[in-house]
Amino acid sequence: MMNGTVWIDLLNPSHPLFFKPVIDRISKNARLNVTMRDRGETLSIANDLGIKGDAIGKDYENAFLKTSSIAIRTLQLSLHLKRFDTALSFENPMSVAVGWMRRKKTILMLDNDVKYNKGSGRIQKIESWLKTKTDILIVPKCTKHRFKKHFSRSRILTYDGYKEDIYISGHIPNKDILSKLPFKDYIVIRPEALASFYVKEEKSITEILLDRFEKEGINIVFLPRDRSDWNISGRKNVHIPPKPLNGLDLIYYSMGVLTGSGTMAREGAIIGRKAVSFFPGKELLTVDQDLIEKGMMVHSRDVDEIIDHILEKKHINDTHGHDPKKVQIEFFEKLGSALED
């Protein structure tokens, strides 16, 4: 891969996992400059993975602060960064904006095509417009037909898989995770991302799910998304880890994973566990639709349907020959091409 300085900006808790193998790969031939946003477990996960970088800005639940923080953080990044040749990021309008202003090459990776639908709010439309300024776009093959309508100025590269393949490929399960939990048999639940701009639904079904699983005697590892999610209490079968744990290990040793977003469901599907997305939007991401059509994942907002699916005796899902290692090899070929272009 290329020589030069590559700037990587981590925005969300899933980013350290995704970029860890990327960093390990490209650091052999390029200098790295890593920045990250204080959101959820992003900083602690990055630290646990040995990713070193500067924390710039934070995320907010309040809509006004959330909106203004994007502009403020973009300015902070522009002032903070001394020099870089290529900006590399995932779902990141701030990175593209800074690279565009600096007239540096930007490589953006996406898998969320729902953000480009006609019903998106004004702020989401601004974010999406900024992303279209990227020089090179790397997306899952199944989504290309959705993105090419919006990224006419960008060179689009594809790989036949999902972003979760990139880091699941090298995952070695660590059974020590069970010593950090009060029970061995459990499911994992992460609530909806109702604070996200592209999510229009305001009603959560997380509390209902927790109540129903309590009645069924099913243990739960609950992973709060925002501070409001910490109000979950008074249930003996619910454990909230006091410190961030390895999400892939949690999924691997679980009976199934349920999430109001998509990432953990896709991780569960690829690992081969029961995977349920209760994403509240009417339109699903194409990557989620693809996994559902392959029978690797379930989407539902029907609590009874979700409960019945999880209570089925079989806890292992057929991955239908899906090979994360093969996907990772193809992805790095495309990324190498983009960096050297």
N, C-alpha and C positions, 0 to 999 in steps of 0.2 A: 504494500500500500504506500501512499504518498509520503514524502518528507514535508515538513512544515509544521505549523501550529494549528491544531484542531481544537475548537472551543465546543464543549458539550455542556448544555444547561439542563439540569434535572428539576422537573416541576412537581412531580407527584410520587407517592410511595412506590408505584410500580416501576418508575424510571431507574432507580439504582439497580434493580434486578435485571432489567432489560439491557442497560448499558454496561454492566460489569463485564460480560464476555466481549462486548465491543471495545471497551477500554483496554482490556488485556490484549486484544488482537492488534489494534492500531498503535498502541504505545510502543510497539517494537520498531516502528519506522517514523513515528511522528511525535512531536511535542504536544502535550495535552494541557488545556486550561479548562478546569471544571468549576462550574458554579451550580448552586442549587437553591431552591426556594424552601422556606420553612413551612411545610404543609404536611399535616398528619405525621406519619412516621418516616418521612423522606430522609431527614438528616440522620436519624438513628440507624436506619437500614443501610444508608450509604457508609456510615462509620463502621458498622458490623462487617460490611463487605470489603472494607479497606479502601474505599474510594475517598480520596482527599480532594477538597475543593473549598471554595469560599461561599458562605451562606449570604445570599443577597435577597432581601425582601421576604415577605410572608403572605400567606393567603388569609382571607377573612370570610366569615359566614354572612355578614351583613352585605346586602346587595350593593349599596353605594360604595362601601369600602372595598368590596371585591372588585368593582369596576375601576375605581380610581387607582387601586394598587397595581393594576396592569400597566397603566401609563407611567406611574411613578417608578415601578420596577424596571421598565424598559429604559427609562432615563438613567436609573442607577447602574444598570448593566453597561450602558454606553459609556458612562463616565469611569466605571471600574476597569473595564477591559483595556489593557494596554495595546495588545497586538494579537491578531489571529489571522489565519489564511482562509479557514473554512469553518462555518458554523454548522454543527450537526445536532439535531434535536428531534424530539418526538412530540407531535401535537402542540407545538410551541410557537405562537405568533410573536412572542417577544424576541426570541432568537432570530427569527426571520427578519423582523423589523430592524434589529440592530445590524445584522449582516447587510441588509438592503441599504441602510443609511451609510454604512461604511464602504459600500461597493465591494463586498467580499462574497465569495461563493457560499451559498446556503444549500444544505441538504436537509430535507424535512421528511420524516417518516410519519405516516398516518394509517389509521384503520377505521376511524369513526366518520363514515360518510353521512350519518344522520344529521350532523351539524350543518350540512349544506342544503337541508330541505327548506322549502318556501316558508315554513312556519317559524323559523328561527327568529329570535328577538334581535333588536338593533345591535346590542353589544356582541352577540354571537356572530352576527353578520360582519361586523368590523373585524373580529378575530379571524373569521374565515377568509375575508378579503386579504388580510395581511399574509396569511399562509400561502395564498396563490402567487405571491411575489417570490417564492422560493425558486432557485435555479433547477434543482433536481428533486423529484418526489419519488420516494420508495414506498410501495404499498403492496398488500397481499393481492395475488393475481385475481381472486374472485371479486375484488372491489374496483378494478381498473375502469370498468365501464361507467362506474358512478363518479369517479374522480376526474376522468379525462374531460368531462364537460366543463369543469371549473378551472382546471390547470392547463389551459391551452398554451401558456407561455413556458411551461416547465417541461423538462425532459422527465418522462415517467418510466421508472424501472419497477418490475414486479418479481415476487418470489411466490412459489406455490405452497403456501402455508399461512401461519399466523404469527404475530409478533411474539406470542408466548412460547413458541417453539424455540426461539433464539436462546432463551436462558434455561428452559426446561431440558434442552438437549444435554447439558452438562450437569444436571442435578443428580446428586447422590444422596438418597434419603438417609437422614440421621435419626435413629430411633430414640436418641436422648431427648427428643422433643416431648416424649410421653412422660418423662420425669418432671417436666415443668407444668404438667396439667393435673388436676384433681381426679381425672377419670381417664380410662383407656378407650372406651367406646363413646364416640361423639360425632356430631355434625358441626360444620363451620357455617356461621351466618354473618354476612356483612350487609348493612342496610343500604337503602337507596341513596343516591347522590342528589338529593332534592335541591341542593344549593347550586348545582351546576346550571349554567346559562341555557344549555340545550334541553334540559328536562323541564317540561311544562306541568307535569302532575305535581300536586301539592300534598296528596294524601299518601301516607306510608302504610304498608301492611306488616311491617316488621314486628310491631307489638303483638298483633294477632297471631303471627307465626310463633312467636316466643310463648304465648299463652297456650296455643294448641300443642306444641311440642312438650311443654311442661306437663300437660294432662296425659300425654302419651309416654311420659317417663324417658324422653330422649335428652341426653346431655348435649349441651351447646357450648362451643367456643365462640364467643361473640366479639366481633372486631368493630368497634365504633369508628365511624367516619368523621364526625364532627363532635364538638363538645356537647351538643344537645343529645347525642346518642348515649352519653354516659349516664343518662337518667334511668337507664335500664337497671333495676335493682329488685331485691326481694325474691329472687328466684334461685332456689338451691341448685337447680340443674344448669344454671348459666354461669360460665366463667369468662371474665374479661381479663386477659393477660395484663399484668401490671407493667410489663415491658414488651416491646415488639418482638414477636417470634417469627421464625422462618415460615412464611406462608406456604411454601411448597411442601415442607415437611408436615405442616398441619393438615394440608389437603391429602397427602399421600397416606397418612395413617388414619384418616377419617372415614366415616361411612358415607360422606357426601358433603358437597359444598353448595350453599345457596347465597346468592348475592343480588342486590338491587341494581347493580351495574353489570358489567360484562366480564372484566378481566379475570376475576377469580373463577367464574363459571367456565371460561375457556381454559384456564389452567387445569381445573378439575377434569374437564373433558379430555384434554390431551394426556393427562396423567393416567386417566382411566377410571376415575371415580364418578359417582352420580353427580351430575352437574345441573343446577337449576338457576336460571336467571329470572328474577321477578322485576326486571327493568320496567319502569312505569310508563314509558313512551309507547305510542301506538305503532311507531315505526322502529324496527330493530336494525341494528348494524348488519351490514351484509355478511361480515365474518360470523356473526351469531346465527344468522339465517343459514349459512353454509353448514355450520356444525349441527344445527337442528335437523336439516335435511339429511345429513349423514347419520343421524340417530345417536350422536355423541353428546347432545345437550338438550335440555327441555326448557321452554319458556312458558311461564304461566303467572297470572296474578290471582288465580283461583286457589285459595288456601287449601280447600279439600283436595284438589288435584295434586298440589305440591306435597301435602302430607302423605297421600296414598303412594306417590312415587317414591318418597324417601323410605316409607315403611316396608316396601317390597324387600324380600329377603336378600336378593342379589345386590351387593354393594359395588361390584366391579362392572364398569361399562366397557363394551367392545370399542376399541379405538379404530377398528376397521383397517388395520395395517398402517395407520398414520405414523410417519417416522420423523420425529423432531430433528434428529441428527442430519438427515438428508435436507431438510428445510434450512437448517443453519448453514450448511455448506453452500447452498444456492444463494442465501441471503448475503453471506460474506463475499461471494463472487460479485454480486451486484453492488454492494457497498464499496468494494475495492475499485470497481469501475468508476463509481461516482466520485470517489476521492481523487482518483488519478486523472479524471476528465479535465 
